[in-house]
Amino acid sequence: MKGECILAVDVGSNTIKCLLGRAENGTVIALLENTLDRRILDRGGALVPGAAEIISGAVAAFRKEALKLTRDFKTIVAATSALRDSSEKSAIVEEVRRRTSLEISVLSGKDEAEISFAGAMSDPLLDREKSYAYFDLGGGSVEVVAGKNARVETSRSIAVGAVRLMRECASCGEYFARAKEAFAAGLGAFPATDALVGAGGAVAAARFMKAKMGLKGAAHVISLCDVQKCFEAVAPLSERERTEKFSISPGRADIIPAAFACIIELMRRLGKGELIHTFHNMRYGIVLEAERFARPGGGVLA
Protein backbone atom coordinates (compact mmCIF):
# COMPACT_ATOMS: atom_id res chain seq x y z
CA MET A 1 0.00 0.00 0.00
CA LYS A 2 1.34 3.43 -0.95
CA GLY A 3 1.50 6.20 1.67
CA GLU A 4 1.68 9.96 1.42
CA CYS A 5 4.93 11.76 0.76
CA ILE A 6 6.76 12.83 3.93
CA LEU A 7 9.70 15.18 4.37
CA ALA A 8 11.38 13.85 7.53
CA VAL A 9 13.87 16.24 9.13
CA ASP A 10 16.22 14.91 11.82
CA VAL A 11 17.76 17.59 14.05
CA GLY A 12 20.83 16.05 15.67
CA SER A 13 23.68 17.42 17.76
CA ASN A 14 26.16 17.47 14.89
CA THR A 15 24.10 17.51 11.69
CA ILE A 16 20.62 18.23 10.39
CA LYS A 17 19.39 15.71 7.83
CA CYS A 18 16.33 15.10 5.69
CA LEU A 19 14.60 12.35 3.77
CA LEU A 20 11.76 12.92 1.35
CA GLY A 21 10.01 9.61 0.84
CA ARG A 22 6.83 7.59 1.00
CA ALA A 23 5.96 4.31 2.65
CA GLU A 24 5.10 1.48 0.29
CA ASN A 25 4.41 -2.11 1.40
CA GLY A 26 6.48 -1.85 4.57
CA THR A 27 9.48 -0.16 3.01
CA VAL A 28 10.37 3.42 2.02
CA ILE A 29 10.75 4.83 -1.48
CA ALA A 30 13.37 7.57 -1.06
CA LEU A 31 13.06 10.58 -3.37
CA LEU A 32 15.59 12.92 -1.75
CA GLU A 33 18.18 12.76 1.02
CA ASN A 34 20.44 15.53 2.22
CA THR A 35 22.73 16.34 5.14
CA LEU A 36 23.83 19.73 6.40
CA ASP A 37 26.80 20.01 8.77
CA ARG A 38 25.07 22.30 11.23
CA ARG A 39 26.24 21.59 14.78
CA ILE A 40 23.81 23.02 17.31
CA LEU A 41 25.85 21.95 20.36
CA ASP A 42 29.13 23.62 21.23
CA ARG A 43 32.06 21.73 22.75
CA GLY A 44 30.84 22.64 26.21
CA GLY A 45 27.52 20.91 25.65
CA ALA A 46 25.39 24.05 25.37
CA LEU A 47 23.26 24.99 22.40
CA VAL A 48 25.11 27.35 20.09
CA PRO A 49 23.85 30.93 19.72
CA GLY A 50 21.22 31.09 17.01
CA ALA A 51 20.31 27.40 17.24
CA ALA A 52 16.68 28.09 16.36
CA GLU A 53 17.77 30.10 13.32
CA ILE A 54 20.08 27.27 12.21
CA ILE A 55 17.29 24.70 12.51
CA SER A 56 14.75 26.94 10.77
CA GLY A 57 17.16 27.69 7.93
CA ALA A 58 17.86 24.00 7.40
CA VAL A 59 14.15 23.17 7.33
CA ALA A 60 13.52 25.96 4.82
CA ALA A 61 16.35 24.73 2.59
CA PHE A 62 15.08 21.14 2.69
CA ARG A 63 11.53 22.21 1.88
CA LYS A 64 12.79 24.26 -1.07
CA GLU A 65 14.59 21.17 -2.40
CA ALA A 66 11.53 18.97 -1.88
CA LEU A 67 9.31 21.42 -3.75
CA LYS A 68 11.41 20.86 -6.86
CA LEU A 69 10.23 17.23 -6.84
CA THR A 70 6.67 17.49 -5.58
CA ARG A 71 4.29 20.03 -4.07
CA ASP A 72 2.34 17.32 -2.28
CA PHE A 73 4.21 16.44 0.91
CA LYS A 74 4.00 16.90 4.65
CA THR A 75 6.91 17.89 6.86
CA ILE A 76 7.87 16.29 10.17
CA VAL A 77 10.71 17.79 12.19
CA ALA A 78 12.11 15.57 14.95
CA ALA A 79 14.92 16.36 17.39
CA THR A 80 16.97 14.03 19.54
CA SER A 81 19.29 14.44 22.54
CA ALA A 82 20.63 17.91 21.68
CA LEU A 83 17.21 19.44 22.40
CA ARG A 84 15.95 16.66 24.67
CA ASP A 85 18.66 17.42 27.23
CA SER A 86 18.65 21.20 26.88
CA SER A 87 17.10 23.66 29.33
CA GLU A 88 16.42 25.86 26.28
CA LYS A 89 14.25 23.23 24.61
CA SER A 90 10.92 25.04 24.98
CA ALA A 91 12.30 28.36 23.78
CA ILE A 92 13.91 26.75 20.72
CA VAL A 93 10.74 24.84 19.83
CA GLU A 94 8.70 28.04 20.11
CA GLU A 95 11.15 30.08 18.02
CA VAL A 96 11.26 27.45 15.26
CA ARG A 97 7.44 27.34 15.30
CA ARG A 98 7.37 31.12 14.88
CA ARG A 99 9.82 31.02 11.99
CA THR A 100 8.51 27.96 10.11
CA SER A 101 4.95 27.29 11.38
CA LEU A 102 6.19 23.79 12.27
CA GLU A 103 6.50 22.28 15.71
CA ILE A 104 9.55 20.18 16.47
CA SER A 105 8.82 16.78 17.98
CA VAL A 106 11.47 16.37 20.67
CA LEU A 107 11.69 12.60 20.90
CA SER A 108 12.19 10.70 24.11
CA GLY A 109 15.04 8.19 24.07
CA LYS A 110 12.50 5.36 23.88
CA ASP A 111 10.65 6.90 20.93
CA GLU A 112 13.90 7.65 19.13
CA ALA A 113 15.05 4.05 19.55
CA GLU A 114 11.76 2.55 18.38
CA ILE A 115 11.39 4.83 15.35
CA SER A 116 15.01 4.25 14.35
CA PHE A 117 14.56 0.48 14.62
CA ALA A 118 11.47 0.61 12.40
CA GLY A 119 13.48 2.50 9.80
CA ALA A 120 16.39 0.06 9.91
CA MET A 121 14.15 -2.97 9.58
CA SER A 122 12.77 -1.57 6.31
CA ASP A 123 16.16 -2.25 4.70
CA PRO A 124 15.71 -5.10 2.17
CA LEU A 125 19.23 -6.33 3.01
CA LEU A 126 17.99 -7.55 6.40
CA ASP A 127 16.30 -10.91 6.98
CA ARG A 128 13.16 -10.18 8.98
CA GLU A 129 13.15 -13.70 10.40
CA LYS A 130 16.33 -12.99 12.35
CA SER A 131 16.61 -11.16 15.65
CA TYR A 132 18.72 -8.02 15.59
CA ALA A 133 20.48 -5.68 17.96
CA TYR A 134 20.42 -2.25 16.33
CA PHE A 135 22.17 0.97 17.26
CA ASP A 136 22.16 4.52 15.96
CA LEU A 137 25.10 6.57 17.21
CA GLY A 138 24.48 10.30 17.45
CA GLY A 139 26.31 13.24 18.93
CA GLY A 140 24.62 13.18 22.32
CA SER A 141 23.45 9.60 22.76
CA VAL A 142 23.33 6.13 21.28
CA GLU A 143 20.06 4.26 20.93
CA VAL A 144 20.32 0.48 21.19
CA VAL A 145 17.39 -1.81 20.38
CA ALA A 146 16.78 -5.54 20.28
CA GLY A 147 13.89 -6.97 18.30
CA LYS A 148 12.57 -9.29 15.64
CA ASN A 149 10.10 -8.98 12.75
CA ALA A 150 10.38 -5.17 13.07
CA ARG A 151 8.98 -5.40 16.63
CA VAL A 152 10.98 -3.86 19.47
CA GLU A 153 11.58 -6.17 22.42
CA THR A 154 14.09 -4.06 24.38
CA SER A 155 15.37 -0.52 23.94
CA ARG A 156 17.97 1.63 25.66
CA SER A 157 19.02 5.25 25.21
CA ILE A 158 22.52 5.83 26.57
CA ALA A 159 24.06 9.28 27.03
CA VAL A 160 27.39 8.50 25.42
CA GLY A 161 27.24 10.04 21.94
CA ALA A 162 30.37 11.10 20.08
CA VAL A 163 30.14 14.85 20.82
CA ARG A 164 29.38 14.18 24.48
CA LEU A 165 32.26 11.71 24.77
CA MET A 166 34.72 14.13 23.18
CA ARG A 167 33.55 16.85 25.58
CA GLU A 168 33.93 14.68 28.69
CA CYS A 169 37.36 13.21 27.90
CA ALA A 170 40.75 14.91 27.80
CA SER A 171 42.35 12.47 25.33
CA CYS A 172 41.54 9.73 22.82
CA GLY A 173 42.80 7.18 25.31
CA GLU A 174 40.00 8.06 27.74
CA TYR A 175 37.23 7.43 25.21
CA PHE A 176 37.27 3.67 25.65
CA ALA A 177 37.07 3.63 29.45
CA ARG A 178 34.24 6.19 29.46
CA ALA A 179 32.27 4.36 26.75
CA LYS A 180 32.83 0.99 28.41
CA GLU A 181 31.52 2.35 31.70
CA ALA A 182 28.45 3.88 30.05
CA PHE A 183 27.52 0.71 28.16
CA ALA A 184 28.02 -1.48 31.23
CA ALA A 185 25.63 0.73 33.21
CA GLY A 186 23.17 1.50 30.42
CA LEU A 187 22.78 -1.84 28.64
CA GLY A 188 22.58 -4.13 31.63
CA ALA A 189 21.40 -7.64 30.76
CA PHE A 190 20.80 -6.95 27.07
CA PRO A 191 19.25 -9.89 25.17
CA ALA A 192 21.28 -12.05 22.77
CA THR A 193 20.49 -11.58 19.07
CA ASP A 194 21.44 -13.13 15.74
CA ALA A 195 23.21 -10.06 14.35
CA LEU A 196 24.11 -6.42 14.96
CA VAL A 197 22.97 -3.58 12.70
CA GLY A 198 24.35 -0.04 12.86
CA ALA A 199 23.36 3.35 11.44
CA GLY A 200 24.62 6.88 11.72
CA GLY A 201 27.37 9.01 10.23
CA ALA A 202 30.21 7.29 12.09
CA VAL A 203 29.19 3.83 10.86
CA ALA A 204 28.99 5.18 7.32
CA ALA A 205 32.43 6.75 7.79
CA ALA A 206 33.83 3.38 8.90
CA ARG A 207 32.32 1.77 5.81
CA PHE A 208 33.93 4.32 3.49
CA MET A 209 37.27 4.15 5.32
CA LYS A 210 37.22 0.36 5.05
CA ALA A 211 37.01 0.71 1.29
CA LYS A 212 39.74 3.39 1.16
CA MET A 213 42.10 1.25 3.22
CA GLY A 214 41.45 -1.84 1.07
CA LEU A 215 40.10 -3.96 3.92
CA LYS A 216 38.45 -7.19 2.83
CA GLY A 217 34.82 -8.28 3.04
CA ALA A 218 31.40 -7.14 1.85
CA ALA A 219 31.04 -3.36 1.75
CA HIS A 220 28.10 -3.27 4.17
CA VAL A 221 29.64 -5.67 6.72
CA ILE A 222 32.14 -4.03 9.08
CA SER A 223 34.14 -6.14 11.52
CA LEU A 224 35.30 -5.11 14.98
CA CYS A 225 38.84 -5.33 13.62
CA ASP A 226 37.88 -2.95 10.79
CA VAL A 227 36.61 -0.33 13.26
CA GLN A 228 39.72 -0.70 15.40
CA LYS A 229 41.89 -0.10 12.33
CA CYS A 230 39.80 2.95 11.46
CA PHE A 231 40.32 4.35 14.96
CA GLU A 232 44.07 3.70 14.82
CA ALA A 233 44.25 5.42 11.42
CA VAL A 234 42.45 8.65 12.41
CA ALA A 235 43.41 9.12 16.07
CA PRO A 236 46.95 10.46 15.43
CA LEU A 237 45.86 12.78 12.61
CA SER A 238 44.77 16.39 12.76
CA GLU A 239 41.20 17.23 11.79
CA ARG A 240 42.42 18.56 8.45
CA GLU A 241 44.41 15.39 7.78
CA ARG A 242 41.38 13.22 8.58
CA THR A 243 39.37 15.13 6.00
CA GLU A 244 42.09 15.11 3.34
CA LYS A 245 43.19 11.49 3.75
CA PHE A 246 39.88 9.76 4.44
CA SER A 247 37.26 12.25 3.18
CA ILE A 248 35.81 12.60 6.68
CA SER A 249 33.32 15.47 6.71
CA PRO A 250 34.87 18.64 8.22
CA GLY A 251 31.89 18.81 10.56
CA ARG A 252 32.66 15.32 11.86
CA ALA A 253 36.46 15.25 11.76
CA ASP A 254 36.92 16.30 15.39
CA ILE A 255 34.54 13.69 16.85
CA ILE A 256 35.35 10.67 14.65
CA PRO A 257 37.85 9.01 17.05
CA ALA A 258 35.29 9.26 19.88
CA ALA A 259 32.61 7.83 17.59
CA PHE A 260 34.78 4.86 16.61
CA ALA A 261 35.63 4.23 20.28
CA CYS A 262 31.89 4.15 21.06
CA ILE A 263 31.26 1.59 18.32
CA ILE A 264 34.18 -0.58 19.43
CA GLU A 265 33.07 -0.68 23.06
CA LEU A 266 29.45 -1.34 22.10
CA MET A 267 30.46 -4.26 19.89
CA ARG A 268 32.61 -5.65 22.70
CA ARG A 269 29.79 -5.29 25.22
CA LEU A 270 27.32 -7.05 22.92
CA GLY A 271 29.84 -9.75 21.98
CA LYS A 272 29.59 -8.99 18.27
CA GLY A 273 32.55 -9.43 15.93
CA GLU A 274 30.88 -7.58 13.06
CA LEU A 275 27.99 -5.29 12.23
CA ILE A 276 25.78 -4.74 9.21
CA HIS A 277 25.66 -1.11 8.11
CA THR A 278 22.31 0.25 6.98
CA PHE A 279 21.45 3.58 5.43
CA HIS A 280 17.86 3.06 6.63
CA ASN A 281 17.74 5.17 9.78
CA MET A 282 15.41 7.23 11.96
CA ARG A 283 14.24 9.31 9.01
CA TYR A 284 13.00 6.14 7.30
CA GLY A 285 11.19 5.28 10.52
CA ILE A 286 9.54 8.71 10.58
CA VAL A 287 8.20 8.15 7.07
CA LEU A 288 6.91 4.70 8.02
CA GLU A 289 5.32 5.88 11.27
CA ALA A 290 4.19 9.35 10.26
CA GLU A 291 0.75 8.86 11.83
CA ARG A 292 2.16 8.80 15.36
CA PHE A 293 3.41 12.37 14.90
CA ALA A 294 -0.12 13.61 14.21
CA ARG A 295 -1.40 12.42 17.60
CA PRO A 296 -2.07 14.95 20.39
CA GLY A 297 1.28 15.93 21.86
CA GLY A 298 3.14 14.75 18.76
CA GLY A 299 4.67 16.71 15.94
CA VAL A 300 2.68 18.94 13.62
CA LEU A 301 2.35 17.92 9.99
CA ALA A 302 2.30 20.86 7.62
Steps between C-alpha positions, in 0.01 A plus 500: 500500500634843405516777762518876475825680434683607817794735544668367816749739660735367769654768723807346662785637709748505213294504180152572370377248244194439286327225308216557258325169449182298516413172665414217264431141611707526817800669344589858401538641150762774542469801269753734662759484777726777620729581792610839626797528737327729746617429855257643753704393805828667587793311652378591846168327444287814472287594203685736269374858463237516229409131523137569412609701196731217389221243530246724326741575216570131447129417493437779249783377277373141510145607419626705205680191367194280552278745313710444189382137502144526626262754651305229679687412819479546874791599721596340831784650702640278776781579744705267715732541800634847414158653572374222727771576756499878465345746745432720195283237333167681537638832380661339194183309411296820528745704291511237224118489504493878458745490211369194312144433627624150589531349844805290576427160651765459769522123523550310821785249496246217481315654205825575320615140542171350383463728197862442400455123527191513278701689240791256511276197467362640173839432339455215247852377584376378839331164558186573700499148642818571695528683830711814494676734737494843337675822593499855370794705625438873524683794648331494839383142544488153352173313465526122526207271419439127490211357302368268234253531211528881532360477856700654784560269795751711696628854456760715672605862455850558636654845546833422339485654152813606314477875574424433866788253529746742341383772740538283811843353421839670490660256253419226249626245749220588743223437247504124544480496880217756501303317229556163666369636829193653335407183311550281807261721698254577221461166322480271799382149413440569131345206310703284260421547130595345167677807361590864561386784274638854516401839358626853528775713351784328686398154377480635146844657547640163611349339191661755268834483683495121473479535124773768487736286706435191285365288785335177391137391521158614381464878490206509742654260755750664736700289744616603846854478364404738217373762747811463714717560193291805413552640850875435486518672160320823599596547866854634436391732218391861515143584403622633166699183433197283580299691242772498234610138541169327569238749374355535850251787503655817651202517734577151630880493490546605863262239646581198280750334740244525783232357271717203402585437867126492578437244226792283611389490863138434404601208279715361781218536752253324270752230406475576129796456266333685213211729417279555198488863390165636387414833345141448620488711815267706718383708205376183329319414822335843506366444149371155595341618825387847399156451657641494853625857454147624431372381839433753779835598647686382190653696218301723268467398137495794263 
